Amino acid sequence: MPHTKDDLPDALYSAAQVRGLDASLIAAGTPGFELMQRAARATWRALVRQWPSANELSVLAGQGNNAGDGYLAAVLARRAGWTVRVLAVGDPQRLQGDAGLAHAEAVSEKVSIEAWSAQSELRGVVLDALLGTGLSGDVREPYASAIAAINASGLPVAAVDIPSGLSADTGRILAHAVRADLTVTFIGLKVGLFTGDAADVVGELVFNDLHADPQLLGGAPISARRLNAGNLPRLAWRPPASHKGKFGHVLLIGGDRGFGGAILLSAQSALRSGAGMVSVATRSEHVPAALARIPEAMVVGASSASQLMGLLQKVSVLVVGPGLGQAAWGRSLLSAAANAPLPQVWDADALNMLAEEQVSLPGDCVITPHPGEAARLLGISTAQVQADRPAAAHALSKKYTAVVVLKGAGSLIASPDGRLAVCHQGHPAMAAAGLGDVLAGLVGALIAQGMEAFDAACLAVWLHANAGEQQGKFGRGLAASDLIPAIRQLLEEQAPCLK
């Protein structure tokens, strides 16, 4: 999990967009070499802050501008009295432009520069300046071996701009990637630093805009926005004379035989997240357990869709799918829901039946697939979804004209209008059953309280992830129900009930 500081900007860019920003800065009068020097100084400062007692640096430099940043950082380390070596992967004499100037400065400062080989010894802090954001295909030799050597060294590792081998656009490891303890990135934050495999390789993330003109950055197109406590959509405060009828009635449909717990988790989450009223339609066998666990909910034992019809006219939001199963009972209830003109949240088996085209998704829906469900919905493999999570989220949102929550490390929220939000919080202890059921109920409750679907999904994902991060500090064994009181507390901190 990256220990990302939350004083970072919200805007996230593609690699091409950042290159455009870089070009704009140069066109506006800042020489490219000056930007490279600023990047090197930012890297050096971050490195010294992270490892204040270190005095030795091994720089692995490649063949692009990333290498130029590394050579200049080596110059700064040598001037500070550190023992410094640059291990060059490829011939440094072939470096051109600003990177060539950086190499020449390192030579003039008498920095030790050697050709890297598999026998090269790494010492001190390792600075990864091998491959930058322009990488698209899989990492090849000799870079693959150099990356393996860094990862096997057991030494502290800092990466310049992005860990070599991590896609700046998708967050996918391109066959091999440096596992950094610290990544220092520049000008604009890249989407790939916050989703997919990024959590395993980025480490602590430090950002420096290289003194870019804020007006220039502010007018540039972005790819996504990063969710944080300062930019979340907020529920309105409640007037003192409020009553339950003002905050929605959520009906949760699911819980076939053997799967009763899923719908109860969703219902409990909806109740504790502020829905005015909560009803559950489930198998009759689960009614006693539901009433014992959630006496505040109205529970209907439904043996067929016909028993839902009266209830569907009384509620304001549906949550469909947790524990629903794909047998005749679940199909019947899902069909009834699909024909109801209500805002809806579809999860789990509702999505699996949607993928099989057994039913059509109504309008005004939020769908919450994990990567496997997303793959079925798109007719591709899970690996293909994970290879480009932002593209998969956009494709789902366009295909179904729905707000999409693509779950996983670096959850993504996509809107049919093209908006994309990224939530990079969370904890590996959240790799447990039932957490998706809690999220579905939370989204439903926020919509019931008047939030627009995209805003509700963004707030729900952030609350869910941060509750998991909070509870994950206690270690393994996190139960989905552990998140519910933590979500309630975080929601009150974000949007107090009283003005």
N, C-alpha and C positions, 0 to 999 in steps of 0.2 A: 504494500500500500504506500503511495507516495505521501510524504509528509509535507504536502503543499501548503505554503503560507497563504493566508486568506487576505493579504493586502495586494493581491494580483488584480490586473484589469479584468473586466468582464468579457471583452471582445476576443473572439478566437478566429484565427485566419487559416487559410490553406497555405501551403508552401509557396504557390504562385502569387498569392495575394501579398505575402511578406516580401517576396522578391520585388513586387511592384512598389511596395512602401519604400524599400531600400533604394530603388531606382528614383523614386520621387524625392527622397532626401538628397540624393546626389544631384539631381536636376535643380533642386532648390538652392544648391550652393555648398553642401557639405561634401568634401572629397571622400571617395570610397576608402582611401587609406586612413583618413581620420576616423571614419566609422569603425574600421578594423582595429585601430588603436583603442578606441573607446570600449569595444567589445573585449579586448585583451585586458584592459584595466578592470572592467567589471568582473571578468573571470578571476583575475588575480585577487581582487578584494574579497570575493566570495570564498575563494579557496583558503585564504588566510583566516577568515572568520570561522570557517568550518573546522580547520585543523591548525589551531594557533601555535602548537608546539612543533609542527613539521619543519623540516629544513632541507628536504630533498624532493626533486620533481623529475618524473619521467614523462615526457610528452611523446605520444604516438601521433605522428602527423601524416596526413594523406596527400592528396593532389589538388585540392580545391581551396576556396576561401576559408573553409573550416580550418585547414592546415595553417593558413596565414594567421588566424587568431591564435593558434597554438604556438607558432614561432614567436609572436610578440609577447605572449604570456611567459614564454621561456626567458625572453630578454628581461622582463620585469623581475622574475624570480632570481635570475643571476645577479641583477643589480642589487637585490635585497640580501645577497650573500648566500643564497641557497646553492646546493649542489644540483646542477641541472644537466640533463641529457635529452636531446631530441632523437627519437628513433624514427627514421623516415621510411614510410612504406611507399615504394616507388621512388623514382629519381627526382630529388628536389630541384635539380637544375631545370626541369621541365615546367616548373611553376611559372605562371604568367600573371601579369597585371599586379594588383595589390598584394596577392599572395606571394608573388616573386619578390616584391619590395620587402615584404615581411621576412622572407628567408634571407635576403641580403642583409637586413638589419641584424638578424640573429648571427650571421657569419661575422659581421663587423664587430659585434659585441663579444666575439669569441665563445659563443654558446657551443657546447659539444654536440655535433650532429653526426649520427652514424646511420648506416643502412640497417633497417630492422631485419632480423632473421628469427627463426624459431628458437635459436639458442640465446637470443638477447635477454639479458636479465633486467627485470623491472624492479625499481627501488623507490621508496618514499611514497609520495602521492602520485598517482597515475592520472595524466590528463589526456582524455580521449578527444583528439582533433583529427579523426580519420575521415569520416563521411558526414556530410551535412544534410540539409533538408531536401536536396535535389535528387536523392536516391529514390529510384522507383522499382527496379528489378531486385531480385534476390542478391544478397551479398556474395561476392565471389572471392576466390583467392587473389592476392595474398591477404586480403582484408579479413576473410573468415578466420584464418589462423591467428592473425593479430588480435582479433576480438576474443578468440578462445583463450589466448595467453593472458589478456587483461582479466578476464573472468576467473581464470584459474589462479591468479596471483595472490589472492587473499588480501590485497592492498586496498587502501581507500582510493576511490575512483571518482573523478569529476569529469563531466562531459561538456563540451563546448556546443551550445545551441540546442543540440538534441543528441541522445545516446546513438552512436553509430549503429545503423541497422534497423532503427525504429522509423516507420513511415510517419512523416509529419502530417499527412492528410488523414490517415486511417487508424493510427495507433497499432498497426500490425507489425510484428517482428518479421523482417524480410530475411528469413532463414537463420540469421545470426544477429545478435544485438549485444552491445555492451550493457552490463548491469551496473549502472552508476549509483553512487551514494548521493551525488549532488549534480544537478543539471543547471547550467546558467544559460538562459535563453534571451534573445534580443529582439528589439523593435516591436514585434507583435507575437502574442502567444499562439502556438500552433495547435490545431484541434487534436492532432495525434498524441499530444502530451497528456491527454486527459481521458482517453477511452481505450478499450481493447487491451492490448498487452502492456500499455504504458505503465500501469501500476506496478508491474514487476521490475521495471528497468529505469525509471526516471529518478527515483530517490527524492530528495528535497529539491524543490524547484525554486530557483531565484530568477527574477525577471528584471531586465534593464532596458529602457526604451532608447538608450544611446542619445539622450537629449533631443529626441525627435520633436518636431513642432506638433503640439497637441491638436492644432487645427487640421494639420495634414492627416494625422491619424484618425481624427474624428470624422472626416468626410469620406474615408475609404470604405469600400464594401467589406463585409465580414462573412464568415461561414457559419458561426454559431455564437451563442452566449453561454458563459459559464455561470451556473447558479451559485450564489453565495448569500449569506445572511443579509447583506445590504441591498440586494436587488430582487428579492422574492416578491411575488404577488401576495397581497395581504387580504385576509378576511376583514370585513368591517366590524367595528365594535358593536355591541348589542345595547339598544336602548333599555333603560330599567324596566319598562313595561312589556318587555318581550314575552312571547309565549311559544310553545313548541310548534305551533302551526306555521310560524314564520321561517323555520329552518329546515324545511323539507322532510319528506317521508321516503326513506330508502327501502326498496324491496330487494332482498338478496335471494337469488334462485340457485339452488344446487344441493349437493350432498346426497348422492345416490348411495345405495347400500355399500357399506365399507368405506365411505368417504365423507362421513358426517362432520368430521372435525374441521374440514376446510371451510365449509360455509359458516360454521360457528365462529371461526377466527375472523372471517370477513365481517360478520355481523357485529362482533365485539369491537372490531376496529372502527366500523362506521359509527357505532354508538358513542365510543369514547373520543371520536374526532368531531363531535358536535352536531350530528344529524338530529333534527327535532324528534323524529320517530323512526323506528326501525322495525321492519317486518321480515320474516324469513319464510320462504316456501321450500320445503324439503320433504324427504321421505317421512311417512308417519312414524316409523320406528325411531326417528331421531328427535321427535317432539319433546319427550320427557327430558332428554339430555339438554336440549336447547333451553328449555324453560328453567332447568336447574342452574345452567351456567349463565344465562342472560335473561333473568326474569323481566327486565325492562322491555324486551322485544316481544312483538306479537308473532306467534309461530303458527304456521298453517301446515298441516300434513297433507300434501298434494299427491294424489295417485295419478292425476292426469292434468293436461293443460286446461281443461274446462273449469277446474277449480281455481284457476288463476284469474279468470276473466273479470270477476267483480273486483278483485284486489287491484288489478292493473289500472282501474279507473280511479283509484283513491290515492295512488302514490305519485311521487314526482321524479324519481330516479330509479333505474334498475342497475343492479350488479349481478351479472350472469356468468356462471362457469365454474366457480370453485367447487370441486368435488362432483360436478354435474354428471360425469361419465358420458359415454357415447352410445349407450343402449337406447332402447325405444323410449324409456321414461325421460331421459335427458333430451333426446331429440324433440319430443313433444313439447316440453317446457321451453326449450330454446326457440322453437317455431313460434310459440305464443308471444314470447318476448320480442322477437324480431318484427312482429307486426304491430307492436305497441308504439304509438307516437310519443316516445319519452326519451330524454337523455339517458344513455346507457354506458356501462363499463363492461367490456367483455374480456374474460380471462380464461386460461386453462382450457378445459374441454370445449368451451364455446368456440375458442379459436381453432381447435383441431377440427371441429365440424364445419366451421367456416372454410377452412383450407380444403376440405373435401367437397365443398360446394353443396353441402346439404341444406344450406340456409344462406340468405343474403343479409349483409350488415345494414341495419337501418341508419338513417342520418343522425348527426349529432352524437357520435360515439367516440369513446376512448377505448383503444385496445392495448393490452399490456403483455405482449409476447416476450418470452425468453428466446435466446437465439435459435433453439430447436424449433419452437413454434413459428418464429419468424421465417425460418427456412421452409417450413411446410406451406406457409401462406404465400411465399414468393415462388415456390416450386424450384428451389435451389438447395444446395447442401448447407449444413450448419457452418462448415469451414468457409464457404463463400460469404455467408452473412458476417462472420467474424473478420474476414479479410478486409471488409470495408463497411463497418457498422454505420457510419453516417449515410452512405449511399443506400443501405438496406432500410434504414429508418425513413428516409425520404421516399423510397420506392413504395413502401407499405402505406405511408400516408397518402400518396398520390393514388395508389391502386384502390384503396378503400374509402377515400375522402374522409379520413378519420384522424384524430389525434392519436399518435403512436408513442407508447413508452417501450423502447427496446431495452430490456433489462440486461444486467450484467455489469462487469467492471466498467465504470464510466457510462452510466445509463444515459440514454439519449431520448429526448422528447421532441417529436417532429409534428408540425402542423401542416395541413394541406396548403396553407398560404406560403409555405417555404421556410417558416421559422424553425430553428433548431436550437435546443438548449442541451447543455451537458452538465451532468452531476457527477463529480469525481470523488465525492465522499463515500464512505462505507468502511467495511471491515471484513477480513476473510472469515471471521466467525459467522458471518451472515450466510455462509454456504450451508444452508439447512432447509428442511422442508417447511412449508407453510408461510414463508415470508411474503410470497407473491399474493397469497390470500389476504394478508393484512394490508398490503398496498392497494389491492382492488377495493376493499371496503373503505379505505381512507380517501381514495379518489372520489368514490361515490358520495361520501359525506360532504366533501368540499363543494362538489357540484350542487348538492342539495341545499347548501347554504348560500347559493347564489353566484358561485364563481364560474367564469367561462371555462370551457373544457381544457384549453391549453394551459391557462393559469392554474387550474386545479391540478392538472397532471404535474406541472413543474413544482408546485408547492408540496404536493404529496410525495414526489420522488425525493425531494430534498429532506423533508421531515423523516421519511422512512430511512434514508441513508444515514442521516446524522443520529437518529435514534439507534440504529445498528452500530454505528461507530462508538457511540456512548456505551452501549451495553457490551459491545465486543471487547472493551477493555478488561472485562472480567474473564476473557479467554474462551476456550472451546465450550460447547454445550449450550450455546445460545438457542433459546426456544423462541419461536415466532411470537408467542404471546408476551414475551419479555419486552418487545418493542412498543406495545400498546400504551402503557403508562408513560414511557419516555416520549412517545409521539405527542401525547396530550400535554405534557410539560413544555415541550419545544414549541408547540402550536400556541400556547398561552404566552410564551416569551416573544414569539414573533408577532402575534396579533392578539393583544389582551382583550378579554371578553368585555371589560368595562373601559370606557373612554378615559 
